[in-house]
Amino acid sequence: MRRLDLTFTALLVPLDFLALIGAAVTGYALRLSPAFLEARPLLQDIPSAGYFAAAITFTLVWMGLFAVAGLYSIRPRTAWNEFGRILLATTAGMMILIATVFFRREFTTSRFLVLAFWILAIVFVSAFRLILRTIRHQLLHARIGHQRLAIIGQNQTASDLVEVYRARPILGYTVIKQYKQWNATTKRDLEALCRRGAIDGVLLAEPDLPKAQALELIAYAEQNHLSFRYLADLFAARFTNIDVSTSEGIPVIEVKRTPLDGWGRIFKRAFDVLVSGLLLLLLSPILLVTALAIKLDSRGPVLFRKLDDGSPAMRVGEGGIPFKYFKFRSMRPGTHALRYKELAHLDTRKGPLVKIKDDPRITRVGQVIRKWSVDELPELALVFLGRMSLVGPRPHLPEEVANYEPHQRRVLAIKPGITGMAQISGRSNLSFNDEVKLDTWYIENWSPMLDLYILLKTPFAVLQKRESGD
């Protein structure tokens, strides 16, 4: 999913709101204009406060109808298709408005205002969206926001598709390179492109590619966090999470890795910003008391943000990209690396993650804040900054991720979270493979309600851990 499409789709919501409010304001102003008053004197006074309150209410109703009509779909539509949906949704909204006025006779209204609001809403919404569409097209023409693809296959259909993408930049794809087949040489070349950050996805256009090689290519794309597309006639198997598009009549199918590839990403980010900001405000007394307790209990900084050698503490985020990490310090300074050396024999977990029971490095205050997971509260700031999410796979150390097997890197498909399926389903008692399975299930089945369920259950999981003495 191109970030450009996400950005412009997200902008539709505030723009539609402004357009509808603008239609209401303009209609009210026209009714009070000298030209209108000369043509027809006012028969009744409509207070501005009540009018604009009703206008805001009906604006939200109309935007709900816009959503039902598919006007907030991530998938681009033609201008005429979009205009038809606007006309349909606004007309449906007008019917609701007329019915409301009829059944609730206490509403003081004007036929002119109802008609003006309907016509102006169509004009304003269409005009705002046309401007946004024009800006998007200009950016794509300049090859800004393109998704960079490598095409596997050199048959006639693949060559036609390459030519289409080259001739029509408005489609939003740039072909970085075309390969004749999928082999070791192609794989090495793609790895070099991935290291330089020069590629975003692969498109398989070779219908005769053996199934084993095709599956290997899919796994490779997944491992390297590349989007994967294939021509529609390649596979008889059906995927439940796909998006079909056409480029000059050539059908192309994209296998979506997660529902968070579309509007889910926009919703999740808005939810993260709102809730993390609110929690930082509400929990500020606890954060302050914890900081003072850490400072009084032992020497060293309040936050763990640097390693023993002074380099910044890092965690691996979405797409395998490292980010600077911090949380409340719960251990004695200069003891981080001991987990891989002197204390390695105390590791109780199988797999790439390290878990040391009765860790001698932990301070007195550290034992308390770890028991109640208070040491992780500063991660709310990382959520607000966009490096993490409230819910998702746990952020892991770069040296741990380096030891992941290819299928385990699936957990890096989305932003890491403060809590997640693993945390509410067994906490640290889970094996790493079980944790990966839970996180993978979450990635493939994400929904707003699932996030809310995990967030509400997390405090009970922390309490259960406290009572069990884990």
N, C-alpha and C positions, 0 to 999 in steps of 0.2 A: 504494500500500500504506500503510495507516494505521500510524503509529508505535505506537499503542495495541495493535494486533494483534501487532506484532513484539515488543513488550515482554512481553505476557502469554504469547506462545508461547515466548519465551526462558525465562520463569520456570518453565515446565512441567518442564524438565530437572532443575534442582536440587530442585524440589518432589517429583517422582517418586522421585528418589534418596532424599530424606529419608523419604518415605512407605514405601518398601520397606525401608530400614534400620530405620525405626520398627516395621514389622511383624515383622522378625526379632527386634528387642530385646523387643518385647512378648510374642512367642511364647515366647522363652527365659525371660522373667520369669514368665509364667503357669505354665510347667512347674515352676518352683521355688517357686511360691506355696503357702502352707499348704493352701488348698482343694484344689489338685490333688494334693498329697502325701497328704492324708487319703483321697481317693478311690482313688488308685493310687500305691503307693510306686515310686520310681525303680529300674529294673532295671539301668541302666548310667549311668555318669558321662560327660557330654559336656563336655570342657574349653571354657571360654568363648573362649580365644584362637583355637583351631581353628575353632570354630563361627562366630565373627564374620568370620574371614578368608574362610571359604566363603560366608558371607552376602553379603559385599561382591562376591565374584566372580559369584555368581548374580544379584545386583542389576544388575550391568552387563549380563549376558546378557539379563535380562528387559527392560531398557531398550532393548536392541537389537531385541528382539521388538516393543516398543512402537512403535519407529520404523518397522519393517516393516508394522505394523498401521495406520500412518497417524495415530498419536496425537500426532505432533509436526507435523502439517500446519498451515500458516499459516491455512488456510481454516477458519472457524468451523464446528462441527458441533452438531447437537442433542444435548441431554443424554443421551437414550436411545441415540442412535447411538454416542456416546462410551463409554457404559457397556458396550454390547455389545462394542466393540472391546477395552476393558479386560478384560472377562471372557474373551474369546477369547485375548488375548495372555498373560494370567496363567495360564490353563489350559495353553497351549502351553509356557510356562515351567516349570510344574509337571511336565509330562511329561518335559521335559529333565532336571529335577532328579531325578525318580524313576529315570530310565534311568541317570543318572550314578551314583547311589547303588547301583544294582543291579550295574552292570558294574565299579565300583571298590569292591570289598568292604572296602577298608581304611577307608572312610568310616564313622565311628561316627555313627549318626543315630537319630532317634526318629520313629515314625509320627505322634505328636502334633505334633511340631515341623513336619513336612512339611505336615500338614493345616492347622495353625494359621497357618503362613506364607502358604499359599495364600489362605485366607479373609481374614486380616488385610490381606494385600496388596490384595485387591479392595476392602475397606472403606476402608483408608487412602488409597489412590490416588484412589478415587472421591470421598472426602470432601474431600481437598485440592483436587482439580480443581473440585468443586462450589463450594467457598469462593472460588476464583479466578474461576470463571464468574460468581458472584454479584457480586463486586467489579467485574468488567468491565461487567456489565449496569447496575450502579448508576451507573458513570461515564458510560456511553453515555446512560442516561436523563437524566443531568444535562447532556448534550450536550458532555461532555469527551472529547476525542480524536476528534471527528467529522471526516470529510473534507468539505470545503466545495466544493460543486459548482455549476456554471452549466449549465442545461439549454437546449439549442438545439432548439426545436420546440414547437408549441402544439397538437398533435393530441390526441385523446382519450386515447391511451395515455400520452403525455407528461404530461398533466394527472393521470392516475391515479397515475403514478409519483411525481409531486411530492406528491400527497396521502398516498401510502404513506410516503414519507420524513418527511413532516411529522407524521403520526399515530404512527409507530413509530420513535422515536429510537434504539431498541435496534439498528436496522439500521446505525447509525453514519454516516449521511449527512445533511448540512444543505444544503438548496437555497438558495444565496445569491440567485440571480436566474434567471428563466426568460425566454428570448428567443424571439420568434416565428420569426426566421430568422437566417441567418448573412450579415451584410453589413458594410459599413464602419462603421456606427454601433455594431453589436454588438462589432466588433473593438476600436474605441476604448474602449468601456465596459469590456471585459475587460482591456485594457491598464491602465486606471486601477485596476481591482481587483488586478491583479498587482503594480503598483507599491506598493500598500498592504499587500500580503501577505495579502489577504482571500479568496483562492481557491486551491484545491488541484487542481481538475480540471474537465473539461468532459464532458458527456454529450450525445451527438448522438441526438435522438429524432425526427428529421424524415425519414421514409422517402422523400420526394420531393425531397430536396436533390440538386441536380445533382452528378455525380461530381467535377467540377473543384472545386466549392466544398467538397465533403467532404474532398478531398485537401488543399485549402488549410487547412481547419480542423485536420486532423491535423498538418500541418507547423507550424501556429501553436502547437498544444499542445506539440509536441516542442521548438520553439524556446524556449518560455517555461517548460519543465519542469513541465508540467501533466499529470496522468494523463488518459487519453482512454478513454471508454467509448462504446458505441453499442448500440442495441437490436438484438437477435439477428436480426431480419428485414431489416436494412438492407443488408447486403452479401452477395454470393454468394462473394466471395473468402475464402479460408481463411488464417488466420494460424497459425503454428506455436507462438507463445508467447502464449497467451491464457488467460484465466481466466473461466469462465462461472458466474454466480450468478443466483439468482432472488429477486425481492422480491414477495411475495404473488402468485406465479405468473407474474410478468412477467420473461422471460429478459433478462439484461443481460450483455454481453461486455466485458471489459477487455483491451486490448492492452498487454501488459507490455513495458516498454522494455528490460529486462535481467533475467537470472536473479538479479541481486542485489536484486530487489524483495522476496524472501522470506527463507527460511532462509539463502540465500547471504550476505545482508547481516550476519546475526548471526554466521555462521561467519567471514566476512572480518574483522569487527571484533575478534572474540576472537583470531584469528590475528595480527592487526596488533598488538594490545596485548602478547601473549605474546612475539612475535619481536622487536618493537622494544625492549621492555624488556630482553630478554636481550642484544641487540646493543649497546644503550647501556652495559650493564655490561661486556661483553667488550671493547668498543672504547674504553672510557674512557681507557686510556693513550695511544692515538692522538689522541683528542680533546684531551687535556691538552697533549701535545707540539705539536700543530698550533696551539693557542691561544697557547702561548709563542713559537713561531716567528713567528706573525703580529705579535705585540706587539713582538718584538725587531727585526723587519724594517722596519716602517714605522709612522708615527704613525697614530692612529685606533683605533677600537674593534676588538675581536676579531671580533664578529659584524656582518654587514651586516643591519641591522634598521630603519634610517631612511634616508629620501631626502635629497637635497641641502638641501631646505628645512626639514628636521627632522620632517616628517610620517612616520608609520610606513610601512615597506615593506609593500605588500599584494600578494597573489596572489588569483586568482579560483578559488573552490572549487566544490563540488557545488551544482548548481542556480544557478550564476552568482553565488553569495554570496561577497563578498571576505572574506579572513581575514588577520590579521597574520602576516607571514612573516619568517623569518631563516635565515641560513646563515653559514658562515665568510666573512669579508671577504677578497676576492681582488683588489680594485682600490683605487686611491688614493681617499681620502675626497673627496666633493664632485664626483665625475666621472660620476655615474650618468646625468644628463640629457644628457651629451655625445653619447650614442648617437643621439639624435634631432636633434642640431644639428650641431656641428662635424664629427662622425664619421659622419653619415648617409650620406655618399657611399661609405663603405667597407662598407656593408651587402651581404652576399653571398647573402641569402635572398630569395626571392620570396614575397609574401604578408604577413600582418600581423606575423609574427615578425621580430625583428632579430638578425642574426648578424654580428659584426665579426671578420674574420680578422686575426691579429697585432694584437690590441687593445692600443694603447699605454697604456691605463689600468691594466693588470694589473701587480701587483707581482712581485718575484722569487719570493716564497713562493707568491703567487697562481698563478703559472704551474705550479708543482709540484702544488699541491693540486687545481687544475683538471684537470691531465693525468690524475690518478688518481681524479678525482671525489670527493676527500676534502672539498672545500668543501661538499658536499651532505650530509655525515654528520649535522650538527645537525638535518636534516629528520626524523631518527628521533624526536626529541622531539615534533615536530609530528604524527607518526603516533601516538605514544603518547597525545597530547592529543586526538586525534580529528579534527584539521583536515585531515590527509592520510592516505593509505594506503600500504602498502609497494609495491603495484603499481597502476598506473592511468595515465591521461593526465598529461603533465607540467603542473604549475601555471603558468599564464601571467599576464602582467601585465595589469592592468585596461585600460591604453591599447591593448594588443594585442587583447584580447577585444572591445573596442569596434569594432574593424575586421573582426571575423569576419563571414562570410556566414552566413545563417540555418542552412544545413545543417552548417556547421562548429561551431556551438554544441552539436551533439550530444555533443561530448567533455565537456561540463559536466554530463552526466547522473549521473556518479558522482564520488567524491572523487578528487582528483589524487593521483598516486603518485610515489614516489622513482624508480622504474624502471617500464618498460612495454614494450609491443610495439615502439614506435618506437626505444627505446634499445637493444634487442637485435637490431634489424633494419636497422641502418645509421647509428644515432646522428644526428649533426647533418648528415650528408650527404643526408638525406631532404628532399624538398620538403614544405612544410606540408600540401598536399593529400594527399600520400602518408601523412604522419603521421596526419592525420585519419582516413583510410581504415583504417589499422592500429588506431587507438584505437577506432574505431566497431566494427570486427570483434571486438575484445576485449570491449567492452561487451555486445555481442549474444551472445557465445559464452563468457562467463566460466565458469570451473569452478575448484575448488581445485587440481586438477592443473595447470591452465594457469598459475595464480599460482606454483606451486612450480617449474614449468619456467622461467618468466621469471626468478625469483629466482636459480635455480642458474646460468642462462646469463649473468646480468648481469656477474659478475666477468670472464668470458671476453671479453665485449664491451668492457669497460674496458681489458683487456690488449691486445686487438686495436687499439683506438684508440691506445694508447700506442705500439705497435710501428709503426703506420702513420704516426705523427707528426701525426695530425689535431688 
